[in-house]
Amino acid sequence: MPDRMSDDRQWYEGTSDFLLWVPKVFLVMALVMYLSRCNHWIEFATTFVLLAFIHSRWLPWRFEIGDDGLQLLFPFGRHLFLSRSSSTVRVDVVGAMVYDGRRGKHRFGYPLMDGILYQPGRESSLRSAFVERGYTVT
């Protein structure tokens, strides 16, 4: 099971291995397109590099819900901390979206995925992890 909660219920961790390795596959595919020099290779290689970049900036592969805030870890090593007071969370059936409430940042959110496939009961455990720590959940 990719999610873990500490015994003292101080933090909750969600991970997705798929979100960790897929941008690396995009880069490998871009390299294959570059080396093969097939028809339209430049368009395909550029598309794969662009997909890897967007994925690595927007889709965290690991998140940790703590009492003071939310720690996000992205595929190529980028870390982002969102404080509890400045973030809003929307929980859905397959995961959650966290929105940064700082000025100018409220429009875009980061999806929090606990794996790729639907698993029954995941929504309630994720919602309770956020509510127990005092996050604004919608």
VEXDRENKE-210835 format. One record per atom (N, C-alpha, C, O): atom name; z, y, x; residue number from 1. Coordinates in steps of 0.02 Angstrom, whole numbers. Example, Ala and Ser with C-alpha at 12.3 -4.5 7.8 and 13.67 -1.06 7.14 Angstrom:
% VEXDRENKE-210835
 atom     zz     yy     xx seq
    N    390   -284    660   1
   CA    390   -225    615   1
    C    390   -165    660   1
    O    423   -166    712   1
    N    354   -112    642   2
   CA    357    -53    684   2
    C    394      2    645   2
    O    402     57    670   2
//
This chain:
% VEXDRENKE-210835
 atom     zz     yy     xx seq
    N      0    -59     42   1
   CA      0      0      0   1
    C      0     62     44   1
    O     43     68     88   1
    N    -47    109     34   2
   CA    -53    165     80   2
    C      0    219     73   2
    O      5    261    117   2
    N     39    219     20   3
   CA     89    271     11   3
    C    157    245     31   3
    O    173    186     23   3
    N    197    291     58   4
   CA    264    272     77   4
    C    312    328     57   4
    O    296    387     62   4
    N    372    307     36   5
   CA    425    354     21   5
    C    485    332     63   5
    O    500    273     68   5
    N    519    380     93   6
   CA    576    362    134   6
    C    632    334     90   6
    O    634    346     30   6
    N    676    297    122   7
   CA    731    267     85   7
    C    777    318     53   7
    O    803    307     -2   7
    N    786    375     86   8
   CA    829    427     57   8
    C    789    476     14   8
    O    815    527     -8   8
    N    726    460      1   9
   CA    681    498    -43   9
    C    672    570    -19   9
    O    663    615    -59   9
    N    673    580     48  10
   CA    665    647     75  10
    C    591    666     83  10
    O    575    725     82  10
    N    547    617     92  11
   CA    476    633    100  11
    C    435    577     69  11
    O    458    521     59  11
    N    373    594     55  12
   CA    324    548     26  12
    C    260    556     67  12
    O    239    612     80  12
    N    230    501     86  13
   CA    170    503    127  13
    C    113    466     93  13
    O    122    410     69  13
    N     55    497     90  14
   CA     -5    466     64  14
    C    -59    465    117  14
    O    -69    515    152  14
    N    -95    410    123  15
   CA   -147    404    173  15
    C   -209    372    142  15
    O   -206    338     91  15
    N   -266    384    175  16
   CA   -329    353    156  16
    C   -368    339    220  16
    O   -393    386    252  16
    N   -374    276    238  17
   CA   -412    259    298  17
    C   -486    278    291  17
    O   -518    297    340  17
    N   -512    272    231  18
   CA   -582    290    220  18
    C   -595    362    239  18
    O   -644    378    272  18
    N   -550    407    218  19
   CA   -559    478    233  19
    C   -549    493    307  19
    O   -570    546    331  19
    N   -519    447    344  20
   CA   -512    456    416  20
    C   -575    438    454  20
    O   -595    475    499  20
    N   -608    383    436  21
   CA   -664    360    476  21
    C   -733    382    451  21
    O   -780    379    490  21
    N   -740    403    389  22
   CA   -806    421    364  22
    C   -839    480    400  22
    O   -900    478    409  22
    N   -804    533    421  23
   CA   -839    586    458  23
    C   -864    562    526  23
    O   -914    587    551  23
    N   -830    514    555  24
   CA   -853    486    619  24
    C   -917    446    608  24
    O   -961    446    650  24
    N   -922    412    551  25
   CA   -983    376    534  25
    C  -1041    425    524  25
    O  -1097    412    544  25
    N  -1027    483    493  26
   CA  -1078    534    484  26
    C  -1104    558    552  26
    O  -1164    568    560  26
    N  -1060    567    600  27
   CA  -1082    589    667  27
    C  -1122    535    702  27
    O  -1171    550    736  27
    N  -1103    473    693  28
   CA  -1142    417    723  28
    C  -1212    415    691  28
    O  -1262    405    725  28
    N  -1215    424    625  29
   CA  -1280    425    592  29
    C  -1323    483    616  29
    O  -1384    476    622  29
    N  -1293    541    629  30
   CA  -1330    597    656  30
    C  -1357    581    725  30
    O  -1414    598    741  30
    N  -1318    547    765  31
   CA  -1340    527    831  31
    C  -1397    476    827  31
    O  -1445    479    865  31
    N  -1392    429    781  32
   CA  -1445    379    771  32
    C  -1510    414    750  32
    O  -1564    397    775  32
    N  -1505    462    705  33
   CA  -1564    500    684  33
    C  -1595    538    743  33
    O  -1656    541    750  33
    N  -1552    567    784  34
   CA  -1576    604    842  34
    C  -1611    558    892  34
    O  -1665    575    918  34
    N  -1582    500    905  35
   CA  -1611    454    954  35
    C  -1674    419    928  35
    O  -1719    403    967  35
    N  -1678    406    863  36
   CA  -1735    370    836  36
    C  -1796    415    828  36
    O  -1853    390    829  36
    N  -1786    479    819  37
   CA  -1840    527    811  37
    C  -1889    506    756  37
    O  -1950    514    763  37
    N  -1862    479    701  38
   CA  -1905    460    645  38
    C  -1928    523    608  38
    O  -1909    578    626  38
    N  -1969    514    557  39
   CA  -1993    571    518  39
    C  -1933    609    489  39
    O  -1886    579    463  39
    N  -1935    674    495  40
   CA  -1883    719    468  40
    C  -1815    706    499  40
    O  -1764    715    466  40
    N  -1813    686    561  41
   CA  -1749    670    593  41
    C  -1704    731    599  41
    O  -1643    725    594  41
    N  -1733    789    610  42
   CA  -1692    849    619  42
    C  -1655    867    554  42
    O  -1598    889    556  42
    N  -1688    858    497  43
   CA  -1655    872    433  43
    C  -1599    823    420  43
    O  -1544    843    398  43
    N  -1612    759    433  44
   CA  -1560    709    421  44
    C  -1501    717    469  44
    O  -1443    713    448  44
    N  -1515    729    532  45
   CA  -1461    738    581  45
    C  -1419    799    564  45
    O  -1358    797    568  45
    N  -1452    854    545  46
   CA  -1416    914    527  46
    C  -1373    903    465  46
    O  -1317    927    460  46
    N  -1400    867    417  47
   CA  -1362    852    356  47
    C  -1300    811    371  47
    O  -1247    825    345  47
    N  -1307    760    414  48
   CA  -1249    718    431  48
    C  -1197    758    469  48
    O  -1137    749    458  48
    N  -1217    802    514  49
   CA  -1170    844    550  49
    C  -1135    892    502  49
    O  -1074    903    507  49
    N  -1172    921    457  50
   CA  -1143    966    407  50
    C  -1093    930    362  50
    O  -1040    957    347  50
    N  -1110    869    341  51
   CA  -1064    830    300  51
    C  -1000    813    338  51
    O   -945    817    310  51
    N  -1006    796    401  52
   CA   -947    781    442  52
    C   -904    843    450  52
    O   -842    838    448  52
    N   -935    901    460  53
   CA   -897    962    468  53
    C   -859    980    404  53
    O   -799    995    406  53
    N   -894    979    347  54
   CA   -862    995    283  54
    C   -805    946    268  54
    O   -751    966    246  54
    N   -818    883    279  55
   CA   -768    831    267  55
    C   -706    842    310  55
    O   -650    835    287  55
    N   -717    859    373  56
   CA   -661    867    419  56
    C   -621    931    406  56
    O   -563    935    428  56
    N   -649    980    372  57
   CA   -614   1042    357  57
    C   -580   1042    289  57
    O   -535   1083    277  57
    N   -601    998    243  58
   CA   -579   1003    174  58
    C   -542    942    148  58
    O   -502    948    102  58
    N   -555    883    175  59
   CA   -525    821    148  59
    C   -474    792    196  59
    O   -492    759    245  59
    N   -409    802    183  60
   CA   -358    773    228  60
    C   -353    698    218  60
    O   -356    673    161  60
    N   -346    662    273  61
   CA   -339    589    268  61
    C   -266    568    260  61
    O   -252    512    241  61
    N   -221    614    276  62
   CA   -150    599    270  62
    C   -113    661    247  62
    O   -127    717    269  62
    N    -65    651    202  63
   CA    -23    706    180  63
    C     48    682    174  63
    O     62    625    156  63
    N     94    728    189  64
   CA    165    713    186  64
    C    199    767    144  64
    O    195    827    159  64
    N    231    745     90  65
   CA    265    791     45  65
    C    338    795     67  65
    O    374    746     62  65
    N    359    852     90  66
   CA    428    863    111  66
    C    462    914     68  66
    O    431    944     24  66
    N    526    925     79  67
   CA    563    974     40  67
    C    542   1046     54  67
    O    546   1088     10  67
    N    520   1059    116  68
   CA    502   1127    133  68
    C    428   1142    124  68
    O    409   1201    122  68
    N    386   1091    119  69
   CA    315   1103    110  69
    C    274   1040    117  69
    O    300    984    120  69
    N    210   1050    119  70
   CA    161    995    120  70
    C    123    997    186  70
    O     93   1048    203  70
    N    125    942    224  71
   CA     91    938    288  71
    C     27    898    277  71
    O     29    841    254  71
    N    -31    928    294  72
   CA    -95    895    288  72
    C   -123    880    357  72
    O   -119    922    402  72
    N   -152    820    366  73
   CA   -184    801    429  73
    C   -256    783    415  73
    O   -270    741    371  73
    N   -302    814    451  74
   CA   -373    805    440  74
    C   -403    759    492  74
    O   -372    748    544  74
    N   -464    732    481  75
   CA   -492    680    524  75
    C   -498    697    598  75
    O   -486    653    640  75
    N   -516    756    618  76
   CA   -525    772    688  76
    C   -465    807    719  76
    O   -472    843    769  76
    N   -406    797    690  77
   CA   -344    822    719  77
    C   -318    888    692  77
    O   -265    910    714  77
    N   -352    918    647  78
   CA   -328    982    618  78
    C   -267    969    575  78
    O   -265    921    536  78
    N   -216   1012    583  79
   CA   -154   1009    543  79
    C   -151   1072    500  79
    O   -172   1126    521  79
    N   -123   1065    441  80
   CA   -113   1122    397  80
    C    -47   1112    361  80
    O    -34   1059    333  80
    N     -6   1164    361  81
   CA     58   1162    326  81
    C     54   1212    268  81
    O     39   1270    279  81
    N     69   1189    208  82
   CA     72   1232    149  82
    C    144   1233    124  82
    O    172   1181    106  82
    N    174   1292    124  83
   CA    243   1296    102  83
    C    249   1282     27  83
    O    202   1294    -11  83
    N    306   1257      8  84
   CA    317   1240    -62  84
    C    312   1300   -107  84
    O    286   1295   -163  84
    N    335   1358    -84  85
   CA    335   1418   -127  85
    C    266   1446   -137  85
    O    254   1481   -187  85
    N    219   1433    -92  86
   CA    152   1463    -98  86
    C     99   1414   -121  86
    O     39   1430   -118  86
    N    118   1354   -143  87
   CA     68   1305   -163  87
    C     79   1283   -235  87
    O    135   1280   -260  87
    N     23   1269   -267  88
   CA     23   1243   -335  88
    C    -13   1176   -334  88
    O    -65   1169   -302  88
    N     13   1127   -370  89
   CA    -14   1060   -369  89
    C    -38   1041   -439  89
    O     -4   1053   -489  89
    N    -97   1012   -442  90
   CA   -123    984   -504  90
    C   -133    909   -494  90
    O   -174    888   -454  90
    N    -94    869   -530  91
   CA    -96    796   -522  91
    C   -145    768   -573  91
    O   -144    787   -632  91
    N   -187    722   -550  92
   CA   -237    690   -592  92
    C   -229    614   -587  92
    O   -184    591   -551  92
    N   -270    577   -621  93
   CA   -264    504   -622  93
    C   -275    474   -553  93
    O   -241    426   -534  93
    N   -322    500   -515  94
   CA   -339    470   -451  94
    C   -309    505   -391  94
    O   -319    482   -334  94
    N   -274    559   -400  95
   CA   -245    595   -344  95
    C   -219    662   -367  95
    O   -199    671   -424  95
    N   -220    709   -322  96
   CA   -195    776   -338  96
    C   -237    828   -300  96
    O   -270    813   -251  96
    N   -233    889   -325  97
   CA   -263    946   -290  97
    C   -207    995   -276  97
    O   -167   1011   -321  97
    N   -204   1018   -215  98
   CA   -154   1069   -198  98
    C   -191   1133   -182  98
    O   -239   1135   -144  98
    N   -167   1187   -213  99
   CA   -198   1253   -206  99
    C   -151   1297   -166  99
    O    -91   1301   -179  99
    N   -179   1331   -117 100
   CA   -142   1377    -75 100
    C   -136   1443   -112 100
    O   -186   1475   -128 100
    N    -75   1464   -126 101
   CA    -63   1524   -165 101
    C    -63   1588   -125 101
    O    -51   1641   -154 101
    N    -75   1584    -60 102
   CA    -77   1646    -20 102
    C   -135   1689    -42 102
    O   -184   1665    -71 102
    N   -130   1752    -29 103
   CA   -181   1800    -52 103
    C   -250   1782    -24 103
    O   -259   1774     36 103
    N   -298   1777    -69 104
   CA   -366   1762    -49 104
    C   -381   1688    -41 104
    O   -439   1670    -29 104
    N   -332   1645    -46 105
   CA   -341   1574    -34 105
    C   -335   1533    -98 105
    O   -342   1472    -95 105
    N   -323   1564   -155 106
   CA   -306   1527   -216 106
    C   -366   1492   -248 106
    O   -356   1448   -291 106
    N   -426   1510   -230 107
   CA   -484   1483   -264 107
    C   -499   1410   -245 107
    O   -519   1372   -289 107
    N   -489   1392   -184 108
   CA   -506   1325   -161 108
    C   -444   1283   -151 108
    O   -392   1307   -129 108
    N   -449   1219   -167 109
   CA   -394   1173   -159 109
    C   -411   1116   -113 109
    O   -469   1105    -97 109
    N   -360   1081    -92 110
   CA   -369   1022    -50 110
    C   -353    960    -91 110
    O   -299    955   -119 110
    N   -400    913    -96 111
   CA   -386    852   -133 111
    C   -340    806    -93 111
    O   -350    797    -33 111
    N   -290    779   -126 112
   CA   -244    732    -95 112
    C   -259    663   -123 112
    O   -245    649   -181 112
    N   -289    620    -83 113
   CA   -310    555   -106 113
    C   -264    501    -78 113
    O   -251    499    -18 113
    N   -240    458   -122 114
   CA   -201    400   -102 114
    C   -247    339   -102 114
    O   -240    295   -144 114
    N   -293    338    -56 115
   CA   -344    286    -57 115
    C   -403    310    -98 115
    O   -403    366   -122 115
    N   -453    268   -105 116
   CA   -513    287   -140 116
    C   -514    261   -211 116
    O   -537    295   -257 116
    N   -490    201   -222 117
   CA   -494    169   -287 117
    C   -434    185   -330 117
    O   -380    201   -306 117
    N   -444    181   -395 118
   CA   -390    192   -443 118
    C   -340    135   -440 118
    O   -359     76   -438 118
    N   -276    152   -439 119
   CA   -223    102   -441 119
    C   -174    124   -495 119
    O   -149    181   -493 119
    N   -159     80   -542 120
   CA   -113     98   -597 120
    C    -45    120   -570 120
    O    -19     90   -523 120
    N    -16    171   -600 121
   CA     50    195   -581 121
    C     50    245   -525 121
    O    102    273   -509 121
    N     -7    258   -494 122
   CA    -11    304   -438 122
    C      2    375   -460 122
    O     34    414   -425 122
    N    -24    393   -519 123
   CA    -15    461   -544 123
    C     58    477   -555 123
    O     81    531   -537 123
    N     95    431   -586 124
   CA    166    445   -600 124
    C    208    450   -537 124
    O    253    491   -532 124
    N    194    407   -487 125
   CA    233    411   -425 125
    C    217    475   -386 125
    O    261    505   -356 125
    N    154    496   -387 126
   CA    135    558   -353 126
    C    165    619   -389 126
    O    190    665   -357 126
    N    162    618   -455 127
   CA    191    673   -494 127
    C    266    678   -483 127
    O    293    733   -473 127
    N    301    621   -484 128
   CA    373    623   -474 128
    C    391    645   -403 128
    O    442    678   -393 128
    N    350    627   -354 129
   CA    363    650   -285 129
    C    360    726   -280 129
    O    400    756   -245 129
    N    312    756   -314 130
   CA    307    830   -313 130
    C    362    863   -354 130
    O    391    912   -332 130
    N    376    836   -413 131
   CA    425    867   -457 131
    C    495    863   -427 131
    O    533    911   -431 131
    N    512    806   -396 132
   CA    579    798   -366 132
    C    591    847   -310 132
    O    649    864   -296 132
    N    539    870   -277 133
   CA    546    917   -222 133
    C    537    990   -242 133
    O    538   1034   -199 133
    N    528   1003   -306 134
   CA    526   1071   -331 134
    C    459   1106   -327 134
    O    458   1168   -328 134
    N    404   1070   -323 135
   CA    338   1101   -321 135
    C    317   1123   -391 135
    O    341   1096   -441 135
    N    274   1171   -395 136
   CA    244   1192   -458 136
    C    188   1144   -474 136
    O    136   1144   -442 136
    N    198   1102   -525 137
   CA    150   1050   -544 137
    C    121   1068   -612 137
    O    157   1082   -659 137
    N     54   1067   -615 138
   CA     21   1080   -679 138
    C    -17   1019   -702 138
    O    -48   1021   -756 138
//
